[in-house]
Amino acid sequence: QTNVIAQQAPYILEFMMTVGMVGLVITAVFSTFLLPQKPQKHLWLKYIIMVVQWIVFPITMILFGSIPATDAQTRLMLGGRWRLGFWVTEKK
């Protein structure tokens, strides 16, 4: 049973990531269409910047999501004084 889960995990994760990416694209398109009319004083550059923000969003989520994991792995690797300790409180 463990082997079946391990063998199917890449396919399930691929499907989940595909659904998430499709959802992200749909959200980006809908948010663009739901914007109010562009005031005359604003340039098209603002829309280009908004599209770039949606493109960069998955990359930043991966980077910011991996920072805590990198910190934890580094603390485990270095050990000693770099490890975080537990402070046990007294029970009354």
C-alpha positions in Angstrom: 0.0 0.0 0.0 2.9 2.4 0.7 4.4 1.7 -2.7 1.1 2.5 -4.4 1.0 5.9 -2.7 4.6 6.6 -3.5 4.2 5.6 -7.1 1.0 7.7 -7.6 2.3 10.8 -5.7 4.0 12.5 -8.7 0.8 12.2 -10.8 -1.4 13.5 -8.1 0.9 16.4 -7.3 1.2 17.2 -11.0 -2.6 17.3 -11.3 -2.8 19.5 -8.2 -0.2 21.9 -9.5 -1.9 22.1 -12.9 -5.2 22.9 -11.3 -3.6 25.6 -9.1 -1.8 27.2 -12.1 -5.1 27.2 -14.1 -6.8 28.8 -11.2 -4.1 31.4 -10.9 -4.4 32.3 -14.6 -8.2 32.5 -14.4 -7.9 34.7 -11.4 -5.5 37.0 -13.2 -7.7 37.3 -16.3 -10.8 38.0 -14.2 -9.1 40.6 -12.1 -7.9 42.3 -15.2 -11.5 42.4 -16.7 -13.0 43.6 -13.5 -10.9 46.7 -13.3 -12.7 50.0 -13.8 -12.0 52.1 -16.8 -8.5 53.5 -17.0 -8.3 57.2 -16.2 -6.9 59.3 -19.1 -3.9 60.4 -17.0 -2.6 56.9 -16.5 -0.3 55.3 -19.0 -0.5 51.8 -20.4 2.6 51.1 -18.4 0.4 50.5 -15.3 -1.3 47.6 -17.0 2.0 46.2 -18.2 3.3 46.3 -14.6 0.2 44.6 -13.4 0.6 41.7 -15.9 4.3 41.4 -14.8 3.2 41.2 -11.2 0.9 38.2 -12.0 3.7 36.5 -14.0 6.2 36.9 -11.1 3.6 35.9 -8.4 4.3 32.1 -8.6 8.0 32.6 -8.5 7.8 34.8 -5.4 5.5 32.3 -3.7 8.0 29.5 -4.2 10.9 31.7 -3.0 9.0 33.0 0.1 7.7 29.5 0.8 11.1 28.0 0.7 12.8 30.4 3.1 11.5 28.8 6.4 12.5 25.3 5.0 16.0 26.6 4.1 16.3 28.1 7.6 15.3 24.9 9.3 17.6 22.7 7.2 20.5 25.1 7.8 20.0 25.0 11.6 19.9 21.2 11.5 23.0 21.0 9.4 25.0 23.4 11.6 23.7 22.0 14.8 25.1 23.1 18.2 24.4 26.6 19.2 22.4 27.4 16.1 19.5 25.1 17.1 16.5 26.6 18.6 15.8 25.3 22.1 12.6 24.5 23.9 11.7 26.4 27.1 9.6 24.3 29.3 7.3 26.1 31.6 6.4 24.8 35.0 2.9 23.4 35.5 1.1 24.6 38.6 
